[in-house]
């Protein structure tokens, strides 16, 4: 029974450690949101709505689609 107890204690300690670390990262992210929001106001436009970005997305998706089709034809 002593071995199971030690194993259980290690699992509990590992779980608590992961939860505490996750909680700390969550708090840091939430606290940094006002800074990110203030920095984003420096830009007059949204770079994700630009024509160049949309063209890049379309072309890369086409290339990925083409590779997928080629793989299916080969298999």
N, C-alpha and C positions, 0 to 999 in steps of 0.2 A: 504494500500500500504506500510505502514511503516514496517509491519511484514515481508512481502516478501522481502523488501530491506535488513533487518537484516539477514534473512535466506540466501539470496544471498551473502552477505558479508562474512558470516561464511563459506559458501561453497568455496568461492574464497580464503579465508585465509587458509582453510584446504588444498585445492589443491596446492596452492603456497608452503605451508610448506612441503608437500610430495614431490613436485618437487625439492625443494632446498635440502632436505635431500638426495634424490636419486642422485642428482648431486654431492653432497659432497662425498657420498659413492663411486660413480663412479670414481671421481678424486683420491680418496685414493687408490682404486684398481689399477688404471692405474699407479700411482706413485710407488706402491709397486712391480710392475712387475719386474724391474731390480734386486731388492733384492731377489725375488723368483727365478729368473733365475740364479743368482750367487750361491745361496744355492743349486740349483739342480745340478750344475756342480761338487759338492763334491762327488756325487755318481757315481760309475763306471758303474752301470747297471740300467736298468729300472725295478723296482719291478713289474710292471704290465705285463711284458713279461716273467716272470719266470714261470716255470712249475707248481709250487705249487699254484700260483695265479690262473692259468687257471684251475687246478683241483678243486680248491675251488669254482670257478664260475660254473663249470659244475655240481658239486655235489649239490650246493644250488639251481641251476635252476631245476635240476631233482626233488629235494624235493618239490619245489614250483609247478612244473608241476604235480607231483603225487597228491598233495593236491587238485589241481584244478580238476583233473580227478575224485577224490573221491567225491568232492562236487557235480559235475555234475551227477555222478551215483546215489547219494543220492537224489538229487532233481529230 
